[in-house]
Amino acid sequence: MDNREAVSIVRVEHLEKKYGTVHAVKGISFDIKEGEFYTLLGPSGCGKTTTLRCLAGLERADGGEVFIKDRLVDNGRVFVPPYQRPIGMVFQSYAIWPHMTVAGNVAFPLKNERKYSAKEIDRRVTEALDLVQLTGLGNRPAPNLSGGQQQRLALARALVATPAVLLLDEPLSNLDAKLREEMRLEIKNLTRRLGITTFYVTHDQLEALVLSDRIALMRDGKIIEEGNQYDMYMVPRYTFTADFFGVNNILSGTVIQADNKGKIAKLDLSLDAPIFAQIRDIPVEPHQNVQVAIRPENISFENIHSMLGAPDQRPEEINILKGVVKEIVFLGDTIDYRIAVKEKLLRVRAHPEMLFKENETVTMRFTPKHVCLLQPL
């Protein structure tokens, strides 16, 4: 989405949360624009669910401020309870009322507010069930739904009161792989269609990449890096980000030459040839120690003569390495090769028809733009 003129619906400034001696959230700040799908991603125990619970009003902050629609809802002194915040929430366990029907579950937050007529409640419940493809199931006992249907029911209940912000706490973690994939797309299409501002918490990097407009990666109570899906995956700034997202070849070495104006650095990574990398935001200097990330899917196997291209092609436009196949893992849609280049193993992912044998010598290529210089963190 284009956020250039969007207003912030959620604003968190210097949020702190402690549980005894455990410092769960350490002064994080972020904002979420109107209609944006914002994902807090990170390993277990990093503080992402605690942050969501502070947004929801299920936890009181120990420091900082939380604003929803420009209203201060928590700053340690002011505290607005959850039922007075314009939010809808889907829990990891769905929290479906087992003694109620499907329609009863969806209607519950409306009846709890006591400001809607019976006719208005029926209308809203019907619309919410239609939204999540549960049309006609209102009278069914909620426990009789499948896992995917229960997840849709939890979404309908969260959306029925048209909240300003939808909060989702790892809502797909209890589903099997195929259903999880289907529900990812359903949630993405639904939130886009409604234009609802969404705050999503997950440890699953693929969920974050599929769903998000922006991703914030957390570690040890802090936000390490924030950006759109492409930048976080393809051009991460920090080593932790590169290592967390998917599979990466992370290599250490030194700078041989650096042309910061021309945005090209020549590196010694202890491979069988120097490697050229594209310099982005941070200048580098000769003899500087560096780490780089190279995605396995950005390395290709090709005939060396076809790689060289036109006679006037500059050497810094191409990186060519030779190595020996040490391991082959068939993944169905790709083959994951481990290639020994001197003392290092590179992972390369290729089309399943690109077949090599163990101990076969292969030639690889990748471009400088796919060699990502990292900052240590």
QUIBELVEN-V291934 format. One line per field, one symbol per residue. ss: DSSP state (H for helix, E for strand, L for the rest). A space follows every 10 residues. Layout:
ss->???
This chain:
ss->LLLLLLLEEE EEEEEEEEEL LEEEEEEEEE EEELLLEEEE EELLLLLHHH HHHHHHLLLL LLEEEEEELL EEEELLLLEL LHHHLLEEEE LLLLLLLLLL EHHHHHHHHH HHHLLLLHHH HHHHHHHHHH HLLLLLLLLL EHHHLLHHHH HHHHHHHHHL LLLLEEEEEL LLLLLLHHHH HHHHHHHHHH HHHHLLEEEE EELLHHHHHH HLLEEEEEEL LEEEEEELHH HHHHLLLEHH HHHHLLLEEE EEEEEEEEEL LLLEEEEELL LLLLEEEELL LLLLLLLLEE EEEEEHHHLE ELLHHHHHLL LLLLHHHLEE EEEEEEEEEE LLLEEEEEEE ELLEEEEEEE ELLLLLLLLL EEEEEELHHH LEEEELL
